[in-house]
Amino acid sequence: MWRLRSRACWQEAAELLRPAAEVDPATALGRAELLIEQCLFTAAHWTAAEQALRLAEALATGPEERAAAACARGFLAYVASVLGSRDRLDEAQAALGRTSALLPPDAPGRPLLDFRRGLVAENLLRDRTAAWIAYRRAHEGAGERGDELLRSYTWRHLAALAQAAGDRDRAREGFDASLRLREQLGFTVGVAPALAALAEVSAPEEAARMRAEAARLVQALGGVPVWLARQLGAARAPGAPPDGRIGREAQGTIS
């Protein structure tokens, strides 16, 4: 399953999970998360993700299962707001607030919730201070639980905030850590965005090499992430939107 997911084969992985997902809440949620991740990288397949998430919500019974489904709902609303056709900020905030109410402070799902709250703060509310606080909590929690994939994301977003604040050294440290983790985990679909981010705070010659490698990976994976494919194909034009929306100004790091 990990091999398929890491190589952008979300639909194939989801099909393997379909039979068990019809009856098992944990599998249904895992399948929904897979298809939401597909939306994040492709800016498409919204209906499949929505249907899978509704099934996960219907099967959820206990507080932790309902919290996990609500957290996924908040993430789908966030991704749709950034890459889709309409603003779903209110839905994202309500779902993540519901998640927080259902989870005890030390619950295993807290780091992921904190990270997703950071995404909303950074990219929808444009509140970098709130985003930094949420990302730090997520980063520390992911470290305590050994969630290295989540740490690859928290490193990346903390680095992006450092870059926005003009701290190139800290930004480079974070982007480099994110890239190393993704390479170690074999999260192939996440390596190209990590390379492109690190290129932004690297010397010109090194940056050119990283962008070329990122472009090669995007092409090898069939053009995903689509927002990075557009960015790399835009001859590094200023303001090229990374989120798949023509004409929308790019701000922040979306994934």
C-alpha positions in Angstrom: 0.0 0.0 0.0 2.8 2.4 0.9 4.6 1.7 -2.4 1.5 2.6 -4.4 0.8 5.7 -2.4 4.3 7.0 -2.5 4.4 6.7 -6.3 1.2 8.6 -6.8 -0.9 5.5 -7.4 -3.7 6.6 -5.1 -6.6 5.1 -7.0 -4.9 1.7 -7.3 -4.3 1.7 -3.5 -7.9 2.8 -2.8 -9.3 0.0 -4.9 -7.3 -2.5 -2.9 -8.9 -1.1 0.3 -12.5 -0.9 -1.1 -13.8 -4.3 0.1 -12.6 -3.8 3.7 -13.6 -0.2 3.7 -17.3 -1.1 3.3 -17.4 -2.5 6.8 -14.3 -1.5 8.7 -14.2 2.1 10.1 -10.3 2.3 10.2 -10.0 1.1 6.6 -12.7 3.4 5.4 -10.9 6.3 7.0 -7.5 5.2 5.5 -9.1 5.0 2.1 -10.7 8.5 2.4 -7.3 10.0 3.5 -5.6 8.4 0.5 -8.2 9.9 -1.9 -8.0 13.3 -0.2 -4.2 13.2 -0.6 -4.8 12.5 -4.3 -6.9 15.7 -4.5 -4.0 17.6 -2.9 -1.5 16.5 -5.5 -3.8 16.5 -8.5 -6.4 19.2 -7.8 -9.0 16.7 -9.1 -11.0 13.6 -8.2 -13.1 15.5 -5.6 -16.2 13.3 -5.9 -14.3 10.1 -5.1 -12.7 11.7 -2.0 -16.1 13.0 -0.9 -17.8 9.7 -1.3 -15.1 7.8 0.6 -15.1 10.4 3.4 -18.9 10.1 3.7 -18.6 6.4 4.1 -15.9 6.8 6.8 -18.1 9.3 8.6 -21.1 6.9 8.5 -19.1 4.0 9.9 -17.4 6.0 12.7 -18.8 5.2 16.1 -16.6 6.0 19.1 -15.1 9.5 19.8 -11.7 8.7 18.3 -13.2 7.4 15.1 -15.5 10.4 14.8 -12.6 12.8 15.6 -10.5 11.2 12.9 -13.3 11.5 10.3 -13.9 15.1 11.3 -10.1 15.8 10.9 -10.2 14.4 7.4 -13.3 16.5 6.7 -11.5 19.6 7.7 -8.5 18.7 5.5 -10.7 18.0 2.5 -12.4 21.4 3.0 -9.0 23.0 3.3 -7.6 21.4 0.1 -10.8 22.3 -1.8 -10.5 25.9 -0.6 -6.9 26.1 -1.9 -7.2 24.1 -5.1 -10.9 23.8 -5.8 -13.6 26.0 -7.1 -15.0 27.5 -3.9 -14.1 28.7 -0.4 -14.8 26.1 2.3 -13.0 27.9 5.1 -16.0 27.8 7.5 -16.4 24.1 6.9 -12.7 23.4 7.5 -12.7 25.4 10.8 -15.9 23.8 12.0 -14.6 20.3 11.3 -11.2 20.8 12.9 -12.9 22.5 15.9 -15.1 19.4 16.2 -12.0 17.2 16.1 -10.4 19.1 18.9 -13.5 18.8 21.0 -13.6 15.0 20.6 -9.9 14.4 21.2 -8.2 14.4 24.7 -5.1 16.6 24.9 -2.7 13.6 24.6 -4.5 11.7 21.9 -2.4 10.2 19.1 -4.4 12.3 16.5 -3.4 15.6 18.1 -0.2 16.3 16.0 -2.1 15.8 12.7 -4.9 18.0 13.9 -2.4 20.7 14.9 -0.7 20.5 11.5 -4.0 20.9 9.7 -4.9 23.8 11.8 -1.6 25.3 10.8 -2.4 24.9 7.2 -5.7 26.7 7.6 -4.0 29.5 9.5 -1.2 29.9 7.0 -3.0 29.6 3.7 -6.6 30.6 4.4 -6.4 33.0 7.3 -3.0 34.4 6.4 -2.1 34.3 10.1 1.6 33.3 10.2 1.9 33.5 14.0 -1.0 31.1 14.6 0.4 28.9 11.9 3.8 28.8 13.5 2.4 27.9 16.9 0.3 25.1 15.4 3.2 23.7 13.3 5.5 23.7 16.4 3.0 21.7 18.4 2.5 19.3 15.5 6.3 19.0 15.0 7.0 18.2 18.6 4.0 15.8 18.8 5.1 14.0 15.6 8.6 13.7 17.0 7.3 12.1 20.2 5.3 9.6 18.3 7.9 8.8 15.7 5.7 10.0 12.8 8.5 10.9 10.3 6.2 11.6 7.4 4.3 14.2 9.4 7.6 15.6 10.5 8.6 16.0 6.9 5.6 18.2 6.5 6.1 20.2 9.7 9.8 20.8 8.9 8.7 22.1 5.4 6.1 24.5 6.7 8.2 25.8 9.6 11.0 26.4 7.0 8.6 28.2 4.7 7.6 30.6 7.6 11.3 31.1 8.3 11.9 32.0 4.7 9.0 34.4 4.7 10.5 36.1 7.8 13.9 36.4 6.0 15.7 33.7 7.9 17.3 31.8 5.0 19.6 29.7 7.2 16.7 28.3 9.3 14.7 27.9 6.2 17.4 25.9 4.5 17.8 23.7 7.6 14.1 22.9 7.6 13.7 22.3 3.9 16.8 20.1 3.9 15.5 18.0 6.9 12.1 17.6 5.1 13.8 16.4 1.9 16.0 13.9 3.8 13.0 12.4 5.6 11.1 12.0 2.4 14.0 10.4 0.7 14.5 8.0 3.6 10.9 7.1 3.8 10.7 6.6 0.0 7.8 9.1 -0.2 8.6 9.7 -3.9 5.7 11.9 -4.7 6.7 14.3 -2.0 10.4 14.6 -3.0 9.9 17.0 -5.9 8.1 19.7 -3.8 10.9 19.3 -1.2 13.6 19.8 -3.8 11.8 22.8 -5.3 11.4 24.4 -1.8 15.1 23.8 -0.9 16.1 25.3 -4.3 14.5 28.6 -3.2 17.1 29.1 -0.5 20.1 27.6 -2.2 22.9 29.0 -4.3 22.0 29.5 -8.0 23.9 26.6 -9.4 22.7 24.2 -6.8 19.2 25.5 -7.1 19.2 24.9 -10.9 20.2 21.3 -10.3 17.4 20.8 -7.7 14.8 22.3 -10.0 15.8 20.1 -12.8 15.6 17.0 -10.6 12.2 18.1 -9.3 11.0 18.6 -12.9 12.3 15.1 -13.8 10.4 13.5 -10.9 7.2 15.4 -11.7 7.4 14.2 -15.3 8.1 10.6 -14.2 5.0 10.6 -11.9 2.7 11.8 -14.7 2.7 15.5 -13.9 2.0 15.6 -10.1 1.9 17.6 -8.0 0.0 19.6 -10.7 0.7 22.9 -9.0 4.4 22.2 -9.0 4.3 21.0 -12.6 2.8 24.3 -13.6 5.3 26.3 -11.5 8.3 24.4 -12.9 7.0 24.7 -16.4 6.5 28.5 -16.1 10.1 29.3 -16.7 10.3 30.4 -13.1 8.0 33.4 -13.9 7.3 35.6 -10.9 4.0 34.9 -9.3 3.4 31.6 -11.0 0.5 30.1 -9.0 1.5 26.9 -7.2 -2.0 25.8 -6.4 -3.5 25.1 -9.8 -5.6 28.2 -10.1 -4.9 30.4 -13.0 -4.7 34.0 -11.9 -4.6 33.4 -8.2 -1.6 34.9 -6.4 0.6 32.3 -4.8 1.1 32.6 -1.1 2.5 30.1 1.4 3.3 26.4 1.1 0.2 24.3 0.5 1.5 20.8 1.1 
